[in-house]
Amino acid sequence: MMRIDEAPLPERPKPLTVRGSERRREILEVVVVLLVAVLPYLLSAWFAQPGGAPFAGPTRSIDRITGAIETSVPILYIIYRTGEGWARFGIRAFRPTDALVAAGLWAATWLGCRAFTSPSPFSFPVTSQGSIPVPSAPAFSLFGSALLVVSLAAGAFAEEVAMRSFLLHRLEKLTQSKAWAVVIASLLFGSYHIYEGLWNAMSVTFMGLVFSIYFVNYRRIAPLVLAHTAWNVWLTILSMRH
């Protein structure tokens, strides 16, 4: 039996100076991630020409993969440096049920997004106004198609690591509110899609809202990356059919 004098002492609260230092560090991390993962895309979104073709060509696919690496690697390094563990940021080993969850998330966001883009959630109007943007895309070879899918998955991974895995987790801690963290992260996610038009940016914001609600409850980004990739592939397929 453990004697009373051998019992572990309760953890002492951290001094205010330590908590203040941690908070400043966390705020600095958020600023760095915003500069790396949000600001460049936000600026390009405001100066982008509506109706562009973001999916076009193998060269664009390679550019997207390069951009995803440039975005995700610094953020993954910051996550590693926090010492909080990968699981706290939702980075966990893949499991088969992630695919089923991803399918459910895709269906939920699709139905919700159609409310912003079409009178009927079961119609697929492809127009320049009031519909999910469907850019023109060239025909792809087998290699080009595989490269395209890889690039779409890489882009989805980079966005999910930035917006959900890191920023949502940090905002939740800084604001001490899941609700505010979800709202802020979703608005940031939708903000750099404004080049697609107001209604489409609202659709993307709704998608971010659904993804964020899932993340704060389950702390897994694998289903989000799969669902996000599925969205990108779906839009590409539509662009090739029209």
Buried (B, 14 or more C-beta within 10 A) or exposed (E): EEEEEEEEEEEEEEEEEEEEEEEEEBEEBBEBBBEBBBEBBBEEBEEBEEEEEBBBBBEBBEEBBEBBEEBBEBBBEBBEEBEEEBEBBBBBEEEEEBBEBBBEBBEBBBEBBBEBBBEEEEEBBEEEEBBBBBBEBEEBEEEBBEBBBBBBBBBBBBBBBBBBBBBBBBBBBBEEEBEEBBBBBBEBBBBBBBBBBEBBBBBBBBBBBBBBBBBBEEBBBBBBBBBBBBBBBBBBEBBBEE
